[in-house]
Amino acid sequence: MRAWTELFRVSALFSVPGDALAGAAAVGRSPGRGTALAIGASLCLYEAGMALNDWADREEDAVDRPHRPIPSGRISPSAALGAAGALTAAGLALAARAGRPALAVATGLAATVWAYDLHLKHTKAGPAAMATARSLDLLLGATATATATAYAGTGPGPRATRPMRLGAVPPTGPDNVARAAGPARSLLAALPAALVLGAHTYGVTAVSRHEAQGGSTAVPLAVLATTTALAAAVLATHQRQRPGEPATPGLAATAPGSSYRPDHPHHPAAPAMPDLGAPLPGTYRPHHHPHHPAAPATPDLGAPLPGTYRPSHHPHHPAAPALTPLLLTAFTGAYLRTAGPPLLHAALNPSPPLTQRAVGGGIRAMIPLQAALAARAGAPGSGLAVMALVPLARSLARKVSPT
């Protein structure tokens, strides 16, 4: 069992669930069945990549890392390759349960993982391939969450969709049109967050190419500068947003050239909402007309049903405006503290142990970065859930190396 935990780098597993949660937040949806399926698929594909990586590097590891499970003889190459194939199939099967769009994204992710491990790793395209894989993982969470939510309200019987967060665009028009447009809009909405996570992954992968021999000072310094720039970009993007607007560009976009924004109630171009309870001209007005003194109170059609989930950033929630910026700042600071010092040490002394430590710090730093992206998108609860994985990852990293 110990050999398999080393092969799968189980301490690095905690950097995976945050991708799907950040993706769900980016499209303005609450985590649900689709998000859970995306997390399961991501975990399977991530572990498939770990097993395939050691199978592909077994000859190189026999020289540079003889303690690893395959060169040490604790796991046979055929067993590692079989595990990679089985986990890939399991990951695709879980993604298929979330819908065809999610399966399409998962297929691209699996293809990228296998291409990286078998060929691209030792080419100049290696860091870009890993960055693409991590970005696709976040997009998988966004697509699976949005697709599952769109399909939840279709079919016979009353519609019972999962509540959307402020700024999310509800499906409009016929069901088939809404379902067709949903995946594409989800990808566009989550793309900025995916690019941020991909840029961080690119830097970690660039540093990892020197972890066996060391000797690179410029790469850790460049990645440290990139890490600082990413943290500043996450904070700056949130500060530029106006109250009531979605955190990720594109969530409430209207037709090109249109000035109307339905998600912004104070926009000067927003049309007045008609009184849906007023009778048509010429119709009988009963004695309980709304203006009659004995008229019953008009129900608040926007209020959630009893027992319905109300997100913490609901516009009427008193702690929402102050809590989200504070959490975003804390998460971003944790990201810098986790990734920054090891990179600086590796730049000052580019030895293999310090370089490996910088790689491990970069992997663990993905967790607070995912939490910051979720908070930036208006989902502080998801950010807190992601950050709860940090002590688990740190504790397990002392027993099983994430690199």
GULOKE-809175 format. One record per residue (C-alpha): x, y, z. Coordinates in steps of 0.2 Angstrom, whole numbers, plus 5000, padded with zeros to 4 digits. Example, Ala and Ser with C-alpha at 12.3 -4.5 7.8 and 13.67 -1.06 7.14 Angstrom:
@c1->5062	c2->4978	c3->5039
@c1->5068	c2->4995	c3->5036
***
This chain:
@c1->5000	c2->5000	c3->5000
@c1->5014	c2->5012	c3->5004
@c1->5021	c2->5010	c3->4987
@c1->5005	c2->5014	c3->4978
@c1->5003	c2->5030	c3->4989
@c1->5020	c2->5035	c3->4983
@c1->5016	c2->5031	c3->4965
@c1->5000	c2->5041	c3->4966
@c1->5008	c2->5056	c3->4976
@c1->4992	c2->5056	c3->4987
@c1->4998	c2->5071	c3->4996
@c1->4995	c2->5081	c3->4979
@c1->4978	c2->5075	c3->4977
@c1->4971	c2->5089	c3->4988
@c1->4976	c2->5101	c3->4974
@c1->4962	c2->5094	c3->4963
@c1->4945	c2->5096	c3->4970
@c1->4947	c2->5115	c3->4970
@c1->4948	c2->5115	c3->4951
@c1->4930	c2->5110	c3->4950
@c1->4924	c2->5121	c3->4964
@c1->4933	c2->5136	c3->4956
@c1->4925	c2->5132	c3->4939
@c1->4907	c2->5131	c3->4947
@c1->4910	c2->5148	c3->4955
@c1->4916	c2->5155	c3->4939
@c1->4899	c2->5151	c3->4930
@c1->4889	c2->5158	c3->4945
@c1->4882	c2->5141	c3->4951
@c1->4882	c2->5132	c3->4967
@c1->4891	c2->5116	c3->4968
@c1->4880	c2->5101	c3->4964
@c1->4879	c2->5084	c3->4956
@c1->4889	c2->5089	c3->4941
@c1->4902	c2->5097	c3->4952
@c1->4904	c2->5081	c3->4962
@c1->4906	c2->5071	c3->4946
@c1->4919	c2->5083	c3->4939
@c1->4929	c2->5081	c3->4955
@c1->4928	c2->5062	c3->4954
@c1->4933	c2->5062	c3->4936
@c1->4947	c2->5074	c3->4939
@c1->4954	c2->5064	c3->4953
@c1->4954	c2->5048	c3->4942
@c1->4963	c2->5057	c3->4928
@c1->4975	c2->5065	c3->4940
@c1->4980	c2->5049	c3->4947
@c1->4981	c2->5041	c3->4930
@c1->4994	c2->5054	c3->4925
@c1->5004	c2->5050	c3->4940
@c1->5005	c2->5032	c3->4937
@c1->5008	c2->5035	c3->4918
@c1->5022	c2->5047	c3->4922
@c1->5032	c2->5035	c3->4933
@c1->5029	c2->5021	c3->4920
@c1->5036	c2->5032	c3->4906
@c1->5051	c2->5038	c3->4917
@c1->5055	c2->5021	c3->4924
@c1->5072	c2->5020	c3->4915
@c1->5077	c2->5038	c3->4919
@c1->5071	c2->5036	c3->4937
@c1->5082	c2->5020	c3->4939
@c1->5097	c2->5033	c3->4938
@c1->5090	c2->5049	c3->4946
@c1->5077	c2->5042	c3->4958
@c1->5080	c2->5024	c3->4961
@c1->5069	c2->5025	c3->4977
@c1->5053	c2->5027	c3->4967
@c1->5041	c2->5012	c3->4967
@c1->5044	c2->5006	c3->4949
@c1->5064	c2->5007	c3->4949
@c1->5064	c2->5000	c3->4967
@c1->5054	c2->4985	c3->4961
@c1->5039	c2->4987	c3->4973
@c1->5027	c2->4990	c3->4958
@c1->5029	c2->4982	c3->4941
@c1->5029	c2->4993	c3->4926
@c1->5014	c2->4983	c3->4919
@c1->5004	c2->4986	c3->4935
@c1->5007	c2->5005	c3->4934
@c1->5002	c2->5005	c3->4916
@c1->4986	c2->4995	c3->4919
@c1->4982	c2->5007	c3->4933
@c1->4984	c2->5022	c3->4922
@c1->4972	c2->5014	c3->4909
@c1->4959	c2->5009	c3->4922
@c1->4959	c2->5026	c3->4930
@c1->4958	c2->5035	c3->4914
@c1->4942	c2->5025	c3->4909
@c1->4935	c2->5028	c3->4926
@c1->4937	c2->5047	c3->4924
@c1->4929	c2->5047	c3->4907
@c1->4915	c2->5037	c3->4913
@c1->4911	c2->5049	c3->4928
@c1->4913	c2->5064	c3->4916
@c1->4900	c2->5056	c3->4904
@c1->4888	c2->5055	c3->4919
@c1->4888	c2->5074	c3->4919
@c1->4884	c2->5076	c3->4901
@c1->4891	c2->5076	c3->4884
@c1->4899	c2->5093	c3->4885
@c1->4908	c2->5087	c3->4901
@c1->4914	c2->5071	c3->4893
@c1->4921	c2->5081	c3->4878
@c1->4931	c2->5092	c3->4890
@c1->4937	c2->5077	c3->4900
@c1->4942	c2->5068	c3->4884
@c1->4953	c2->5083	c3->4879
@c1->4960	c2->5083	c3->4897
@c1->4964	c2->5064	c3->4896
@c1->4972	c2->5066	c3->4879
@c1->4983	c2->5080	c3->4886
@c1->4989	c2->5070	c3->4901
@c1->4994	c2->5055	c3->4890
@c1->5002	c2->5066	c3->4877
@c1->5012	c2->5075	c3->4891
@c1->5018	c2->5059	c3->4900
@c1->5022	c2->5049	c3->4884
@c1->5031	c2->5063	c3->4874
@c1->5028	c2->5081	c3->4877
@c1->5036	c2->5081	c3->4895
@c1->5054	c2->5081	c3->4888
@c1->5050	c2->5094	c3->4875
@c1->5049	c2->5113	c3->4875
@c1->5030	c2->5111	c3->4875
@c1->5030	c2->5102	c3->4891
@c1->5025	c2->5116	c3->4903
@c1->5012	c2->5122	c3->4891
@c1->5004	c2->5105	c3->4890
@c1->5003	c2->5104	c3->4909
@c1->4996	c2->5121	c3->4910
@c1->4983	c2->5116	c3->4897
@c1->4978	c2->5101	c3->4907
@c1->4975	c2->5111	c3->4923
@c1->4965	c2->5124	c3->4914
@c1->4955	c2->5110	c3->4906
@c1->4952	c2->5103	c3->4923
@c1->4944	c2->5119	c3->4929
@c1->4934	c2->5120	c3->4913
@c1->4928	c2->5103	c3->4917
@c1->4921	c2->5108	c3->4933
@c1->4912	c2->5123	c3->4925
@c1->4905	c2->5113	c3->4911
@c1->4899	c2->5099	c3->4922
@c1->4891	c2->5110	c3->4934
@c1->4882	c2->5121	c3->4922
@c1->4876	c2->5106	c3->4911
@c1->4869	c2->5097	c3->4926
@c1->4860	c2->5112	c3->4932
@c1->4853	c2->5116	c3->4914
@c1->4846	c2->5098	c3->4912
@c1->4839	c2->5097	c3->4930
@c1->4825	c2->5109	c3->4925
@c1->4820	c2->5100	c3->4909
@c1->4808	c2->5086	c3->4906
@c1->4790	c2->5083	c3->4912
@c1->4783	c2->5089	c3->4928
@c1->4788	c2->5105	c3->4938
@c1->4805	c2->5113	c3->4935
@c1->4816	c2->5112	c3->4950
@c1->4833	c2->5119	c3->4946
@c1->4847	c2->5123	c3->4958
@c1->4848	c2->5141	c3->4963
@c1->4860	c2->5152	c3->4954
@c1->4871	c2->5165	c3->4962
@c1->4870	c2->5184	c3->4959
@c1->4876	c2->5188	c3->4941
@c1->4872	c2->5171	c3->4933
@c1->4862	c2->5171	c3->4918
@c1->4847	c2->5159	c3->4918
@c1->4843	c2->5149	c3->4903
@c1->4831	c2->5158	c3->4891
@c1->4820	c2->5153	c3->4877
@c1->4816	c2->5135	c3->4872
@c1->4825	c2->5121	c3->4882
@c1->4835	c2->5114	c3->4868
@c1->4842	c2->5132	c3->4863
@c1->4847	c2->5135	c3->4882
@c1->4855	c2->5118	c3->4883
@c1->4865	c2->5121	c3->4867
@c1->4871	c2->5138	c3->4872
@c1->4875	c2->5133	c3->4890
@c1->4891	c2->5124	c3->4888
@c1->4899	c2->5137	c3->4877
@c1->4894	c2->5151	c3->4888
@c1->4901	c2->5141	c3->4903
@c1->4918	c2->5139	c3->4895
@c1->4919	c2->5157	c3->4891
@c1->4914	c2->5163	c3->4908
@c1->4927	c2->5151	c3->4917
@c1->4941	c2->5155	c3->4904
@c1->4949	c2->5169	c3->4914
@c1->4950	c2->5159	c3->4930
@c1->4957	c2->5144	c3->4920
@c1->4970	c2->5155	c3->4912
@c1->4976	c2->5161	c3->4929
@c1->4977	c2->5143	c3->4936
@c1->4986	c2->5137	c3->4920
@c1->4999	c2->5151	c3->4921
@c1->5003	c2->5145	c3->4939
@c1->5004	c2->5127	c3->4933
@c1->5016	c2->5133	c3->4919
@c1->5028	c2->5140	c3->4931
@c1->5028	c2->5125	c3->4943
@c1->5031	c2->5113	c3->4928
@c1->5046	c2->5124	c3->4922
@c1->5054	c2->5123	c3->4939
@c1->5051	c2->5105	c3->4940
@c1->5062	c2->5102	c3->4925
@c1->5077	c2->5106	c3->4935
@c1->5072	c2->5096	c3->4951
@c1->5084	c2->5081	c3->4948
@c1->5100	c2->5091	c3->4944
@c1->5096	c2->5109	c3->4950
@c1->5107	c2->5123	c3->4943
@c1->5094	c2->5135	c3->4937
@c1->5092	c2->5152	c3->4946
@c1->5083	c2->5162	c3->4932
@c1->5068	c2->5150	c3->4931
@c1->5063	c2->5151	c3->4950
@c1->5065	c2->5170	c3->4949
@c1->5055	c2->5171	c3->4934
@c1->5041	c2->5160	c3->4942
@c1->5042	c2->5170	c3->4958
@c1->5038	c2->5186	c3->4947
@c1->5024	c2->5177	c3->4939
@c1->5017	c2->5171	c3->4955
@c1->5017	c2->5189	c3->4962
@c1->5009	c2->5196	c3->4946
@c1->4995	c2->5182	c3->4947
@c1->4991	c2->5187	c3->4965
@c1->4990	c2->5205	c3->4960
@c1->4979	c2->5201	c3->4945
@c1->4967	c2->5191	c3->4956
@c1->4965	c2->5206	c3->4968
@c1->4964	c2->5219	c3->4955
@c1->4951	c2->5210	c3->4945
@c1->4940	c2->5210	c3->4960
@c1->4942	c2->5228	c3->4965
@c1->4937	c2->5234	c3->4947
@c1->4920	c2->5226	c3->4949
@c1->4905	c2->5236	c3->4953
@c1->4893	c2->5229	c3->4966
@c1->4880	c2->5217	c3->4959
@c1->4891	c2->5212	c3->4944
@c1->4898	c2->5195	c3->4942
@c1->4916	c2->5192	c3->4946
@c1->4920	c2->5183	c3->4930
@c1->4918	c2->5193	c3->4914
@c1->4905	c2->5186	c3->4902
@c1->4893	c2->5179	c3->4915
@c1->4880	c2->5193	c3->4911
@c1->4885	c2->5198	c3->4894
@c1->4872	c2->5205	c3->4882
@c1->4872	c2->5206	c3->4863
@c1->4886	c2->5216	c3->4856
@c1->4882	c2->5234	c3->4856
@c1->4868	c2->5232	c3->4868
@c1->4868	c2->5244	c3->4884
@c1->4855	c2->5234	c3->4894
@c1->4862	c2->5224	c3->4908
@c1->4848	c2->5214	c3->4916
@c1->4859	c2->5209	c3->4931
@c1->4862	c2->5227	c3->4936
@c1->4846	c2->5234	c3->4943
@c1->4852	c2->5252	c3->4944
@c1->4858	c2->5253	c3->4926
@c1->4850	c2->5269	c3->4918
@c1->4845	c2->5259	c3->4902
@c1->4836	c2->5246	c3->4912
@c1->4818	c2->5246	c3->4907
@c1->4804	c2->5247	c3->4920
@c1->4798	c2->5231	c3->4926
@c1->4779	c2->5229	c3->4923
@c1->4766	c2->5225	c3->4936
@c1->4763	c2->5207	c3->4933
@c1->4748	c2->5207	c3->4945
@c1->4739	c2->5221	c3->4937
@c1->4723	c2->5216	c3->4927
@c1->4722	c2->5219	c3->4909
@c1->4712	c2->5234	c3->4903
@c1->4694	c2->5231	c3->4903
@c1->4694	c2->5216	c3->4915
@c1->4684	c2->5214	c3->4931
@c1->4693	c2->5221	c3->4946
@c1->4689	c2->5211	c3->4961
@c1->4686	c2->5218	c3->4978
@c1->4704	c2->5213	c3->4984
@c1->4713	c2->5223	c3->4971
@c1->4730	c2->5227	c3->4976
@c1->4725	c2->5245	c3->4980
@c1->4710	c2->5240	c3->4990
@c1->4713	c2->5243	c3->5009
@c1->4708	c2->5225	c3->5012
@c1->4720	c2->5218	c3->4999
@c1->4731	c2->5203	c3->5005
@c1->4749	c2->5206	c3->5005
@c1->4758	c2->5202	c3->4989
@c1->4770	c2->5188	c3->4991
@c1->4789	c2->5191	c3->4987
@c1->4791	c2->5181	c3->4972
@c1->4810	c2->5183	c3->4973
@c1->4811	c2->5176	c3->4991
@c1->4818	c2->5158	c3->4992
@c1->4807	c2->5144	c3->4997
@c1->4808	c2->5138	c3->5015
@c1->4823	c2->5127	c3->5016
@c1->4830	c2->5133	c3->5000
@c1->4849	c2->5136	c3->5000
@c1->4853	c2->5155	c3->5001
@c1->4871	c2->5158	c3->4996
@c1->4882	c2->5168	c3->5008
@c1->4884	c2->5182	c3->4995
@c1->4865	c2->5185	c3->4993
@c1->4863	c2->5204	c3->4991
@c1->4852	c2->5204	c3->5007
@c1->4865	c2->5195	c3->5017
@c1->4873	c2->5208	c3->5029
@c1->4890	c2->5200	c3->5030
@c1->4892	c2->5197	c3->5011
@c1->4900	c2->5214	c3->5005
@c1->4913	c2->5214	c3->5019
@c1->4917	c2->5195	c3->5020
@c1->4921	c2->5191	c3->5002
@c1->4935	c2->5205	c3->5000
@c1->4943	c2->5199	c3->5017
@c1->4943	c2->5181	c3->5012
@c1->4950	c2->5185	c3->4995
@c1->4964	c2->5195	c3->5002
@c1->4968	c2->5181	c3->5015
@c1->4967	c2->5167	c3->5002
@c1->4979	c2->5177	c3->4990
@c1->4991	c2->5180	c3->5004
@c1->4991	c2->5162	c3->5008
@c1->4995	c2->5158	c3->4990
@c1->5010	c2->5170	c3->4990
@c1->5016	c2->5163	c3->5007
@c1->5015	c2->5145	c3->5001
@c1->5023	c2->5148	c3->4984
@c1->5035	c2->5163	c3->4986
@c1->5048	c2->5158	c3->5000
@c1->5052	c2->5141	c3->4992
@c1->5055	c2->5149	c3->4975
@c1->5066	c2->5162	c3->4982
@c1->5076	c2->5149	c3->4991
@c1->5078	c2->5139	c3->4975
@c1->5084	c2->5155	c3->4966
@c1->5097	c2->5159	c3->4979
@c1->5103	c2->5141	c3->4980
@c1->5097	c2->5130	c3->4965
@c1->5101	c2->5114	c3->4973
@c1->5090	c2->5098	c3->4969
@c1->5083	c2->5098	c3->4987
@c1->5078	c2->5116	c3->4987
@c1->5071	c2->5115	c3->4969
@c1->5061	c2->5100	c3->4974
@c1->5054	c2->5110	c3->4989
@c1->5049	c2->5124	c3->4977
@c1->5040	c2->5112	c3->4966
@c1->5031	c2->5105	c3->4981
@c1->5027	c2->5123	c3->4987
@c1->5020	c2->5127	c3->4970
@c1->5009	c2->5112	c3->4970
@c1->5002	c2->5116	c3->4987
@c1->5000	c2->5134	c3->4982
@c1->4986	c2->5129	c3->4970
@c1->4974	c2->5126	c3->4984
@c1->4974	c2->5144	c3->4991
@c1->4974	c2->5150	c3->4973
@c1->4959	c2->5140	c3->4969
@c1->4951	c2->5147	c3->4985
@c1->4955	c2->5165	c3->4979
@c1->4947	c2->5162	c3->4962
@c1->4931	c2->5155	c3->4970
@c1->4930	c2->5170	c3->4982
@c1->4933	c2->5182	c3->4968
@c1->4919	c2->5174	c3->4958
@c1->4907	c2->5178	c3->4973
@c1->4908	c2->5160	c3->4982
@c1->4917	c2->5163	c3->4998
@c1->4909	c2->5147	c3->5005
@c1->4918	c2->5137	c3->4991
@c1->4934	c2->5146	c3->4995
@c1->4933	c2->5141	c3->5013
@c1->4929	c2->5123	c3->5008
@c1->4945	c2->5122	c3->4997
@c1->4956	c2->5130	c3->5011
@c1->4950	c2->5117	c3->5023
@c1->4961	c2->5105	c3->5012
@c1->4977	c2->5114	c3->5016
@c1->4981	c2->5106	c3->5033
@c1->4977	c2->5089	c3->5026
@c1->4989	c2->5092	c3->5011
@c1->5002	c2->5099	c3->5023
@c1->5001	c2->5084	c3->5035
@c1->5001	c2->5071	c3->5021
@c1->5016	c2->5079	c3->5012
@c1->5027	c2->5075	c3->5027
@c1->5024	c2->5057	c3->5024
@c1->5022	c2->5056	c3->5005
@c1->5031	c2->5068	c3->4994
@c1->5020	c2->5077	c3->4981
@c1->5034	c2->5077	c3->4968
***
